[in-house]
Amino acid sequence: MHPYRTHQCGQLRPSDVDAPARLSGWVHSKRDHGNLMFFDLRDETGLTQCVIDVSSALFATVENVRVESVLTVTGKVLKRSDDTINAGLPTGEVELTMDEVVIESAADVLPMQVASTEEYGEEIRLRHRFLDLRRDQMQKNIRLRNGVISSIRRRMIEAGFMEFQTPILTASSPEGARDYLVPSRLHPGQFYALPQAPQQFKQLVMVAGFDKYFQIAPCFRDEDARADRSPGEFYQLDFEMAFVTQDDVFAAIEPVLAGVFKEFGGDKKVTDTPFPRIPYKETMEKYGTDKPDLRNPIEMRDVTDTFRGSNFKIFAGMIEADDKVRVYAIPAPKGGSRAFCDRMNSWAQGEGQPGLGYIFFRDGEGAGPIATNIGEERTTALRESLGLTDGDAVFFACGVPKVVASFAAAARTKVGTDLKMVDEGEFKFCWIIDYPMYELDEESGQIEFSHNPFSMPQGGLEALENEDPLDILAWQYDIVCNGIELSSGAIRNHRPDIMIKAFGIAGYGPDVVEEKFGGLLNAFRFGAPPHGGSAPGIDRIVMMLADEPNIREVIAFPMNQQAQDLLMGAPAEVEAERLKELHLSLNLPKLKKQDQNSDGNGEDSSDN
């Protein structure tokens, strides 16, 4: 017999009755029934009930064993009586006698209960993540993550992609987020950077003559946490293809994503391929965001002309003062009660807005201050154009699109959610395409890249030379599902002349481009194929499939919101000798007085 187990804890069945068995696992729970004591022994496969009689010579040995101690139990498989069968467990028809017991590891008093569904704060969960990971939901989430990654890898290989590994220590690159820097011992004063993404390397793989690349890639960005973004590091399905158009990229990745979501999404519907494509301009007009949740059927409408020259002076005055101002209408079917409209107005004020204008319809006409001010004719035309009727309402957001769009989008989400219009039983995918290549910084007047600077402009060099930069579209695209951006991608700019021209329009001279992206640019001078790709976020995919509101629930060892690893104690100070070896000295900020006082000893740690 194996020294630890003949079976795992979730394997015993009625067919094993009367056979000897040995199990090893953690004590999930224990119950004292007087003459009998029951232990639920757990491993990754499930639970088995083990039983010991008070008359056993081993009883004193196991009586005081704490939960989460590790035991090896040898005994005989017994059939449970009909009235003690646990139909909720696969092993619920049997139990194991505790004829031999080895305490492999005794647990101390637990800082958090594993068997409990009690909610614990982030601090205690992450500090004791090894315990947190033993809990049933976390076990399910991490197993789901493993299954998703295995499925993605299989699907990519079957589609003809070759898996690569790219460097973790690389050069700093201005790609939109802060780098994590690593000092070089051999080259004093110089630093490596952890990759924000393997962007340049995967493009170099294309230049090297490989046709289809993919990688389950770790990415490192020194940025703040969000519910759908883990600080420090995350993983993405990075892929790149040579000699492809945008259509080719979409056709390659859509079956992978749709297949994974169908495989692990339970009963939820998944958008059929090909996924809908929505131009950037259209999505901003209809949804106020380039991450639209299409489960919400509400579409905004530009109704600026309805208010232009009207007696609703607030909107009319803003429109007259600035021709960029737009008024967005957010229809609210069945939301036409004063109570609901007042709740929406209060919500808007909580969002830092002065309020949220509205009209609600009853008895064949519009009601509310806006309807009164714009008059019956405009109100009727508005209602008819939006397809609204009695019992419905419409809300309005007014301002410069760049500023007001996000608020209008939030209002759309709020209306759709509160009126229960969002279909929770669906994963709804779309592509956002035709991003503008450039945008104007209103304060500086400088033209800047709006999305990805390495994208090929639609129209190529001719467009850069002859068109207004603000009119140029790029071969850029995002994958969005249920209002969450899963990835950005692009058909890349593979020509040095186009790249230098594109960066020049954004204010970067050839010398800057050579300095920052010399490796990639130089490679392009020796024969680069047209290529493109994308990089869906692994963590976000798993978060959605697990139906978790926070990305940390699907990562084994995440950092907290302050980018700290509470389990391992990172980041941490290092010895002075290590700093000397790396030719580094610290110039720490002075602590504020209140921070010094909260230290407990009043010492300024910046002096250490």
C-alpha positions as CSV (number, residue, x, y, z in Angstrom):
1,M,0.0,0.0,0.0
2,H,1.2,3.5,-0.9
3,P,2.6,5.3,2.2
4,Y,0.1,8.2,1.8
5,R,-3.0,7.1,-0.2
6,T,-4.7,4.4,-2.3
7,H,-7.4,6.9,-3.3
8,Q,-7.9,10.6,-3.3
9,C,-10.5,12.0,-0.9
10,G,-13.2,12.5,-3.6
11,Q,-12.9,9.0,-5.2
12,L,-14.4,6.4,-2.8
13,R,-17.8,5.0,-3.9
14,P,-20.2,2.2,-2.9
15,S,-18.2,-0.2,-5.1
16,D,-15.3,0.2,-2.7
17,V,-17.3,-1.0,0.4
18,D,-15.4,-3.5,2.6
19,A,-12.1,-2.8,0.8
20,P,-9.1,-1.3,2.7
21,A,-8.2,2.3,1.8
22,R,-5.8,4.9,2.7
23,L,-6.4,8.7,2.4
24,S,-4.3,11.7,3.0
25,G,-5.6,15.3,3.3
26,W,-6.6,18.2,5.4
27,V,-9.1,18.0,8.3
28,H,-12.0,20.0,6.8
29,S,-14.3,19.7,9.8
30,K,-14.8,17.5,12.8
31,R,-18.0,16.5,14.7
32,D,-18.2,14.9,18.1
33,H,-21.3,12.7,18.5
34,G,-20.5,11.3,21.9
35,N,-19.3,7.7,21.3
36,L,-18.3,8.6,17.7
37,M,-16.2,11.3,16.2
38,F,-16.4,12.2,12.5
39,F,-13.6,13.9,10.5
40,D,-14.2,15.2,7.0
41,L,-10.9,14.7,5.2
42,R,-10.3,16.9,2.2
43,D,-7.9,17.1,-0.8
44,E,-8.3,18.8,-4.1
45,T,-10.7,16.2,-5.4
46,G,-13.3,16.4,-2.6
47,L,-14.2,15.2,0.9
48,T,-14.5,11.8,2.6
49,Q,-16.1,11.3,6.0
50,C,-13.8,9.3,8.4
51,V,-15.1,7.9,11.6
52,I,-13.5,6.7,14.9
53,D,-15.1,5.1,17.9
54,V,-14.4,6.5,21.4
55,S,-13.2,3.0,22.4
56,S,-10.3,3.1,19.8
57,A,-6.8,3.3,21.1
58,L,-6.2,6.1,18.6
59,F,-9.1,8.3,19.9
60,A,-6.9,10.2,22.4
61,T,-4.4,10.8,19.6
62,V,-6.9,12.4,17.2
63,E,-9.4,13.9,19.7
64,N,-7.6,17.3,19.9
65,V,-6.4,17.5,16.3
66,R,-7.4,20.9,14.9
67,V,-9.1,21.5,11.6
68,E,-6.6,22.0,8.7
69,S,-4.2,19.6,10.2
70,V,-2.9,17.0,7.6
71,L,-3.7,13.4,8.4
72,T,-3.1,10.0,6.7
73,V,-5.9,7.7,7.6
74,T,-6.0,4.0,6.9
75,G,-9.1,1.9,7.4
76,K,-12.1,0.0,5.9
77,V,-14.6,1.5,3.5
78,L,-18.1,1.2,5.0
79,K,-21.5,1.9,3.5
80,R,-23.5,4.6,5.3
81,S,-27.0,3.8,6.6
82,D,-29.8,5.2,4.5
83,D,-30.6,8.0,7.0
84,T,-27.0,9.2,7.1
85,I,-26.3,9.4,3.4
86,N,-25.1,12.8,2.2
87,A,-26.6,13.2,-1.3
88,G,-24.7,16.5,-1.7
89,L,-21.3,14.7,-1.8
90,P,-20.0,12.2,-4.5
91,T,-18.6,10.2,-1.6
92,G,-21.7,10.7,0.5
93,E,-22.8,7.0,0.5
94,V,-19.6,5.8,2.2
95,E,-17.2,6.5,5.1
96,L,-13.8,5.3,6.1
97,T,-12.9,3.8,9.5
98,M,-9.9,5.4,11.2
99,D,-8.0,2.2,12.0
100,E,-4.6,3.8,11.6
101,V,-3.9,7.6,11.8
102,V,-0.7,9.5,11.1
103,I,-0.6,13.2,11.9
104,E,1.5,14.4,9.1
105,S,1.3,18.1,10.1
106,A,-0.6,19.7,13.1
107,A,-2.2,23.0,12.4
108,D,-2.0,26.0,14.8
109,V,-5.1,28.1,15.6
110,L,-6.3,29.5,12.3
111,P,-6.3,33.2,11.5
112,M,-9.3,32.5,9.1
113,Q,-11.6,29.5,8.7
114,V,-11.3,27.5,5.5
115,A,-14.5,25.6,5.8
116,S,-16.5,28.7,6.4
117,T,-18.3,31.0,3.9
118,E,-17.5,34.0,6.2
119,E,-16.2,37.0,4.3
120,Y,-12.7,38.2,5.3
121,G,-11.0,41.4,4.4
122,E,-8.3,41.8,1.8
123,E,-5.6,42.1,4.4
124,I,-6.1,38.8,6.2
125,R,-6.9,36.9,2.9
126,L,-3.8,38.0,1.1
127,R,-1.5,37.7,4.1
128,H,-2.7,34.1,4.5
129,R,-3.3,33.4,0.8
130,F,-2.3,29.7,1.2
131,L,-5.3,29.3,3.5
132,D,-7.6,31.4,1.3
133,L,-6.7,29.2,-1.7
134,R,-7.9,26.2,0.2
135,R,-11.4,27.6,0.3
136,D,-13.9,26.0,-2.1
137,Q,-14.6,29.0,-4.3
138,M,-10.9,29.9,-4.7
139,Q,-10.2,26.3,-5.6
140,K,-12.8,26.4,-8.3
141,N,-11.5,29.8,-9.6
142,I,-7.9,28.6,-9.9
143,R,-9.0,25.3,-11.5
144,L,-11.1,27.3,-14.0
145,R,-8.1,29.4,-14.7
146,N,-6.0,26.3,-15.4
147,G,-8.7,24.9,-17.7
148,V,-9.1,28.2,-19.6
149,I,-5.3,28.5,-20.2
150,S,-5.0,24.9,-21.3
151,S,-7.9,25.3,-23.7
152,I,-6.5,28.5,-25.1
153,R,-3.1,26.9,-25.6
154,R,-4.6,23.9,-27.3
155,R,-6.8,26.0,-29.6
156,M,-3.9,28.2,-30.7
157,I,-1.7,25.3,-31.4
158,E,-4.4,23.6,-33.4
159,A,-4.8,26.9,-35.4
160,G,-1.2,26.7,-36.4
161,F,0.4,29.1,-34.0
162,M,3.8,28.5,-32.6
163,E,4.4,29.2,-28.8
164,F,7.4,31.4,-28.0
165,Q,9.0,32.7,-24.8
166,T,10.2,36.3,-24.9
167,P,12.6,38.1,-22.5
168,I,11.5,39.3,-19.0
169,L,14.6,41.5,-18.6
170,T,14.5,44.1,-21.4
171,A,14.8,47.8,-22.2
172,S,12.5,50.5,-20.9
173,S,9.9,51.5,-23.5
174,P,7.4,54.4,-23.5
175,E,4.3,52.3,-24.1
176,G,1.8,54.1,-21.9
177,A,2.4,52.9,-18.4
178,R,5.3,53.1,-15.9
179,D,8.0,50.4,-16.2
180,Y,9.3,48.4,-13.3
181,L,13.1,49.0,-13.4
182,V,15.8,46.5,-12.5
183,P,19.3,47.9,-11.8
184,S,22.2,46.2,-13.5
185,R,25.1,45.2,-11.3
186,L,27.5,44.7,-14.2
187,H,26.6,48.1,-15.8
188,P,26.5,50.7,-13.0
189,G,23.8,53.3,-13.5
190,Q,22.0,51.4,-16.1
191,F,18.6,49.6,-15.8
192,Y,16.6,46.8,-17.3
193,A,12.9,47.0,-17.4
194,L,10.3,44.4,-17.0
195,P,8.1,44.2,-20.2
196,Q,4.8,46.1,-20.2
197,A,4.0,43.6,-23.0
198,P,6.2,41.6,-25.4
199,Q,5.1,44.0,-28.1
200,Q,8.4,44.7,-29.8
201,F,9.7,41.1,-29.4
202,K,6.6,39.6,-31.0
203,Q,7.0,41.9,-34.0
204,L,10.6,40.9,-34.2
205,V,9.5,37.3,-34.4
206,M,7.5,38.2,-37.5
207,V,10.5,40.0,-39.0
208,A,12.5,36.8,-38.2
209,G,10.3,34.9,-40.6
210,F,7.9,33.0,-38.3
211,D,4.3,33.1,-39.5
212,K,2.1,32.7,-36.4
213,Y,3.3,33.5,-32.8
214,F,1.5,33.2,-29.5
215,Q,2.5,33.4,-25.9
216,I,0.7,33.2,-22.5
217,A,2.7,36.3,-21.6
218,P,3.4,37.9,-18.2
219,C,3.2,41.7,-18.4
220,F,4.4,44.2,-15.8
221,R,3.1,47.7,-15.3
222,D,3.5,50.0,-12.4
223,E,-0.1,51.3,-12.4
224,D,-2.9,51.5,-9.9
225,A,-5.3,48.7,-9.2
226,R,-8.9,48.5,-10.5
227,A,-11.6,45.9,-10.1
228,D,-10.6,44.5,-13.6
229,R,-6.9,45.3,-13.4
230,S,-4.3,43.8,-11.1
231,P,-1.4,46.0,-10.1
232,G,2.1,44.8,-10.8
233,E,1.7,41.9,-13.2
234,F,-1.0,40.3,-15.3
235,Y,-1.2,37.7,-18.1
236,Q,-2.4,38.0,-21.7
237,L,-2.8,35.8,-24.7
238,D,-0.3,37.6,-27.0
239,F,-0.4,36.6,-30.6
240,E,0.9,38.0,-33.9
241,M,0.5,37.0,-37.6
242,A,2.5,37.8,-40.7
243,F,1.0,38.7,-44.1
244,V,-2.5,39.4,-42.7
245,T,-5.2,41.9,-42.9
246,Q,-7.5,43.0,-40.1
247,D,-10.1,40.4,-41.3
248,D,-7.5,37.7,-41.0
249,V,-6.7,38.6,-37.4
250,F,-10.4,38.6,-36.5
251,A,-11.0,35.3,-38.2
252,A,-8.1,33.7,-36.2
253,I,-9.0,34.8,-32.7
254,E,-12.8,34.8,-32.8
255,P,-13.1,31.0,-32.8
256,V,-10.6,30.8,-29.9
257,L,-12.5,33.3,-27.7
258,A,-16.0,32.0,-28.6
259,G,-14.9,28.4,-28.1
260,V,-13.4,29.1,-24.6
261,F,-16.5,31.1,-23.5
262,K,-18.8,28.3,-24.7
263,E,-16.7,25.7,-23.1
264,F,-16.5,27.3,-19.6
265,G,-19.5,29.7,-19.7
266,G,-22.1,27.3,-18.5
267,D,-25.6,28.0,-19.9
268,K,-24.8,31.6,-21.0
269,K,-25.2,32.4,-24.7
270,V,-22.1,33.5,-26.6
271,T,-22.1,35.8,-29.6
272,D,-21.9,33.9,-32.9
273,T,-18.9,34.5,-35.1
274,P,-18.1,36.7,-36.8
275,F,-18.4,39.2,-34.0
276,P,-20.2,42.6,-34.7
277,R,-17.8,45.4,-35.7
278,I,-18.6,48.9,-34.5
279,P,-16.6,51.9,-35.7
280,Y,-15.2,54.0,-32.9
281,K,-17.2,57.1,-33.9
282,E,-20.4,55.1,-33.9
283,T,-19.8,53.5,-30.5
284,M,-19.0,56.9,-28.9
285,E,-22.3,58.3,-30.4
286,K,-24.5,55.4,-29.4
287,Y,-22.9,54.3,-26.1
288,G,-20.6,57.1,-25.0
289,T,-17.7,54.6,-24.6
290,D,-15.4,52.4,-26.6
291,K,-16.2,49.6,-24.2
292,P,-20.0,49.2,-24.7
293,D,-22.0,46.6,-22.9
294,L,-24.2,45.4,-25.7
295,R,-26.4,43.4,-23.3
296,N,-27.9,46.7,-22.6
297,P,-30.2,47.6,-25.6
298,I,-30.3,51.3,-24.9
299,E,-28.7,53.5,-27.6
300,M,-28.0,57.1,-27.0
301,R,-28.9,59.7,-29.6
302,D,-27.5,63.1,-30.4
303,V,-30.4,65.5,-30.0
304,T,-28.4,68.8,-30.0
305,D,-30.6,70.3,-32.6
306,T,-33.7,69.8,-30.5
307,F,-32.3,72.1,-27.9
308,R,-30.6,74.6,-30.2
309,G,-32.3,78.0,-29.9
310,S,-34.9,76.5,-27.4
311,N,-36.2,78.1,-24.2
312,F,-34.3,75.6,-22.1
313,K,-31.6,78.2,-21.6
314,I,-29.0,76.0,-19.8
315,F,-28.5,73.7,-22.8
316,A,-29.2,76.3,-25.5
317,G,-26.7,78.6,-24.0
318,M,-24.0,76.0,-23.9
319,I,-24.7,75.0,-27.5
320,E,-24.5,78.7,-28.6
321,A,-21.3,79.3,-26.7
322,D,-19.4,76.3,-28.1
323,D,-20.1,74.5,-31.3
324,K,-18.5,71.4,-30.0
325,V,-21.2,71.0,-27.3
326,R,-23.6,68.1,-27.8
327,V,-26.7,66.9,-26.1
328,Y,-27.1,63.2,-25.7
329,A,-30.5,61.6,-25.1
330,I,-30.6,58.4,-23.0
331,P,-34.0,56.6,-23.5
332,A,-35.5,54.9,-20.5
333,P,-38.3,52.5,-21.6
334,K,-40.7,52.0,-18.7
335,G,-38.8,54.5,-16.6
336,G,-41.4,57.2,-16.8
337,S,-42.2,57.8,-13.2
338,R,-41.2,60.9,-11.3
339,A,-39.8,58.6,-8.5
340,F,-37.4,56.9,-11.0
341,C,-36.4,60.2,-12.6
342,D,-35.7,61.8,-9.2
343,R,-33.5,58.8,-8.3
344,M,-31.6,59.2,-11.5
345,N,-31.2,62.9,-10.7
346,S,-29.9,62.2,-7.2
347,W,-27.5,59.6,-8.7
348,A,-26.1,62.2,-11.1
349,Q,-25.5,64.6,-8.2
350,G,-23.6,61.8,-6.4
351,E,-21.4,61.5,-9.5
352,G,-20.4,65.1,-9.2
353,Q,-22.9,66.5,-11.8
354,P,-25.3,69.3,-11.1
355,G,-28.1,66.9,-12.0
356,L,-29.6,64.9,-14.8
357,G,-32.3,66.5,-17.0
358,Y,-35.3,64.4,-18.0
359,I,-38.7,64.2,-19.7
360,F,-41.2,61.5,-18.8
361,F,-44.3,60.8,-20.8
362,R,-47.8,60.3,-19.6
363,D,-51.3,61.0,-21.0
364,G,-49.8,61.4,-24.5
365,E,-47.5,64.3,-23.6
366,G,-44.2,65.0,-21.9
367,A,-43.8,66.2,-18.3
368,G,-41.1,67.9,-16.4
369,P,-39.3,71.2,-16.6
370,I,-37.4,70.4,-19.8
371,A,-40.7,69.6,-21.6
372,T,-42.2,72.8,-20.4
373,N,-39.3,74.9,-21.6
374,I,-38.8,73.4,-25.1
375,G,-42.5,73.2,-25.8
376,E,-44.9,70.7,-27.1
377,E,-43.7,70.6,-30.7
378,R,-40.1,69.8,-29.9
379,T,-41.1,67.4,-27.1
380,T,-43.4,65.4,-29.5
381,A,-40.7,65.3,-32.2
382,L,-38.2,64.0,-29.6
383,R,-40.6,61.3,-28.4
384,E,-41.4,60.1,-31.9
385,S,-37.7,60.1,-33.0
386,L,-36.8,58.0,-30.0
387,G,-39.7,55.7,-30.3
388,L,-41.0,56.4,-26.7
389,T,-44.5,56.3,-25.4
390,D,-46.5,56.8,-22.2
391,G,-44.7,55.2,-19.2
392,D,-41.3,55.9,-20.8
393,A,-38.7,58.6,-20.0
394,V,-35.6,60.1,-21.5
395,F,-32.6,61.6,-19.8
396,F,-30.2,64.2,-21.1
397,A,-26.4,64.8,-20.8
398,C,-25.0,68.0,-22.2
399,G,-21.3,69.1,-22.8
400,V,-18.2,68.7,-24.9
401,P,-18.1,65.0,-26.0
402,K,-14.7,64.4,-24.6
403,V,-15.9,65.4,-21.2
404,V,-19.6,64.4,-21.1
405,A,-19.4,61.1,-22.9
406,S,-18.2,59.1,-19.9
407,F,-21.0,60.5,-17.8
408,A,-23.6,59.8,-20.5
409,A,-22.2,56.2,-20.8
410,A,-22.5,55.8,-17.0
411,A,-26.1,57.1,-17.1
412,R,-26.9,54.6,-19.9
413,T,-25.5,51.8,-17.7
414,K,-27.4,53.0,-14.7
415,V,-30.7,53.2,-16.5
416,G,-30.3,49.8,-18.2
417,T,-29.3,48.1,-14.9
418,D,-32.0,49.7,-12.7
419,L,-34.7,48.9,-15.3
420,K,-33.4,45.3,-15.5
421,M,-32.8,45.6,-19.3
422,V,-29.4,43.9,-19.2
423,D,-29.4,40.3,-20.2
424,E,-27.2,38.6,-17.6
425,G,-27.3,35.2,-19.4
426,E,-25.1,36.2,-22.3
427,F,-21.5,37.0,-23.2
428,K,-21.9,39.6,-25.9
429,F,-18.7,40.3,-28.0
430,C,-17.9,43.0,-30.4
431,W,-15.0,44.6,-32.1
432,I,-14.4,48.4,-31.9
433,I,-12.6,49.4,-35.1
434,D,-11.5,52.5,-37.0
435,Y,-9.9,54.3,-34.1
436,P,-8.6,57.8,-35.0
437,M,-4.8,57.7,-35.4
438,Y,-4.4,61.1,-33.6
439,E,-6.2,63.4,-31.2
440,L,-5.7,67.0,-30.3
441,D,-4.6,68.0,-26.8
442,E,-6.9,70.9,-26.1
443,E,-4.5,72.6,-23.6
444,S,-1.2,72.4,-25.5
445,G,-2.6,72.3,-29.1
446,Q,-0.3,69.3,-29.7
447,I,-1.3,66.5,-31.9
448,E,-0.9,63.2,-30.0
449,F,-1.4,59.5,-30.7
450,S,-4.9,58.5,-29.7
451,H,-4.4,54.8,-29.2
452,N,-1.4,52.7,-30.3
453,P,1.6,54.5,-31.9
454,F,2.8,51.4,-33.7
455,S,-0.4,51.0,-35.7
456,M,-0.5,51.3,-39.5
457,P,-2.5,54.4,-40.6
458,Q,-5.3,53.6,-43.0
459,G,-4.1,55.0,-46.3
460,G,-0.4,54.5,-45.3
461,L,2.2,57.2,-46.1
462,E,-0.1,59.0,-48.5
463,A,-2.6,59.7,-45.8
464,L,0.0,61.0,-43.4
465,E,1.4,63.3,-46.1
466,N,-1.9,64.6,-47.5
467,E,-4.7,64.3,-45.0
468,D,-5.6,66.3,-41.8
469,P,-4.0,64.2,-39.1
470,L,-7.3,64.4,-37.1
471,D,-9.1,62.7,-39.9
472,I,-6.8,59.8,-40.3
473,L,-8.0,56.4,-39.0
474,A,-5.8,53.6,-37.9
475,W,-5.9,49.8,-38.3
476,Q,-6.6,49.5,-34.6
477,Y,-9.2,47.4,-32.9
478,D,-10.4,46.4,-29.4
479,I,-12.2,43.2,-28.4
480,V,-15.0,44.1,-25.9
481,C,-17.3,41.7,-24.0
482,N,-20.1,42.8,-21.7
483,G,-18.5,46.2,-21.3
484,I,-15.0,45.0,-20.5
485,E,-12.1,45.5,-22.8
486,L,-10.4,42.2,-23.3
487,S,-7.7,43.4,-25.6
488,S,-6.3,46.0,-27.9
489,G,-4.6,45.1,-31.2
490,A,-3.6,46.5,-34.5
491,I,-2.2,45.9,-38.0
492,R,1.3,47.1,-37.3
493,N,3.3,49.8,-38.9
494,H,6.1,47.8,-40.5
495,R,7.7,50.4,-42.7
496,P,10.4,52.7,-41.2
497,D,9.5,55.7,-43.5
498,I,5.8,55.5,-42.4
499,M,6.8,55.1,-38.7
500,I,9.1,58.1,-38.7
501,K,6.5,60.2,-40.5
502,A,3.8,59.0,-38.0
503,F,5.8,59.8,-35.0
504,G,6.9,63.1,-36.5
505,I,3.3,64.3,-36.7
506,A,3.0,63.6,-33.0
507,G,6.1,65.7,-32.3
508,Y,8.8,63.0,-32.1
509,G,11.8,63.7,-34.3
510,P,13.7,60.9,-36.1
511,D,16.4,61.0,-33.5
512,V,13.9,60.3,-30.7
513,V,12.3,57.4,-32.6
514,E,15.8,55.9,-33.3
515,E,16.7,56.2,-29.6
516,K,13.5,54.8,-28.2
517,F,12.7,52.1,-30.8
518,G,16.0,51.6,-32.6
519,G,15.9,47.9,-32.3
520,L,12.5,47.5,-33.9
521,L,13.1,50.3,-36.5
522,N,16.4,48.8,-37.5
523,A,14.9,45.4,-38.0
524,F,12.2,46.9,-40.3
525,R,15.0,48.1,-42.6
526,F,16.0,44.6,-43.4
527,G,12.7,43.3,-44.7
528,A,9.6,43.2,-42.5
529,P,6.4,41.5,-43.5
530,P,3.0,43.2,-43.0
531,H,1.8,41.9,-39.7
532,G,-0.8,42.3,-37.0
533,G,-2.1,40.8,-33.8
534,S,-3.7,41.4,-30.4
535,A,-3.5,40.3,-26.8
536,P,-6.7,39.3,-24.9
537,G,-6.3,39.5,-21.1
538,I,-6.2,36.1,-19.5
539,D,-7.1,37.4,-16.0
540,R,-10.1,39.3,-17.3
541,I,-11.4,36.3,-19.3
542,V,-11.2,34.1,-16.2
543,M,-12.8,36.8,-14.1
544,M,-15.8,37.0,-16.4
545,L,-16.2,33.2,-16.7
546,A,-15.9,32.8,-12.9
547,D,-18.5,35.6,-12.5
548,E,-16.3,37.4,-10.1
549,P,-16.4,41.2,-9.6
550,N,-12.7,41.5,-8.8
551,I,-9.8,40.2,-10.8
552,R,-7.9,39.3,-7.6
553,E,-10.3,36.4,-7.1
554,V,-8.9,34.6,-10.1
555,I,-5.2,35.1,-9.5
556,A,-3.4,32.7,-7.2
557,F,-1.1,35.3,-5.5
558,P,-2.2,38.8,-6.3
559,M,-1.0,42.1,-4.8
560,N,-3.2,44.3,-2.8
561,Q,-4.6,47.6,-4.0
562,Q,-1.4,49.3,-2.9
563,A,0.7,46.9,-5.1
564,Q,2.0,45.0,-2.0
565,D,2.5,41.3,-1.7
566,L,1.4,40.8,1.9
567,L,2.3,37.1,1.9
568,M,6.0,37.5,0.9
569,G,6.5,41.0,2.2
570,A,7.2,42.7,-1.1
571,P,8.3,45.4,-1.9
572,A,10.8,45.5,0.9
573,E,13.9,47.4,1.9
574,V,17.3,45.8,1.0
575,E,20.6,45.9,2.8
576,A,22.9,48.8,2.4
577,E,25.5,46.3,1.0
578,R,23.2,45.3,-1.9
579,L,22.6,49.0,-2.7
580,K,26.3,49.6,-2.7
581,E,26.9,46.6,-5.0
582,L,24.4,48.1,-7.4
583,H,25.9,51.6,-7.1
584,L,22.5,52.9,-5.9
585,S,21.7,55.5,-3.2
586,L,18.3,56.4,-1.9
587,N,16.7,59.8,-2.0
588,L,13.4,59.1,-0.2
589,P,10.7,61.7,0.3
590,K,10.2,63.2,3.7
591,L,7.3,61.8,5.5
592,K,4.4,64.1,6.3
593,K,4.0,64.9,10.0
594,Q,0.8,62.8,10.3
595,D,2.6,59.8,8.7
596,Q,5.5,60.2,11.2
597,N,3.0,60.3,14.1
598,S,1.2,57.1,12.8
599,D,4.6,55.3,12.8
600,G,4.4,54.7,16.5
601,N,7.9,55.8,17.2
602,G,8.0,59.2,15.5
603,E,11.0,58.3,13.4
604,D,11.3,59.5,9.8
605,S,12.0,56.3,7.8
606,S,13.5,58.4,5.0
607,D,16.6,58.9,7.3
608,N,17.2,55.2,7.6
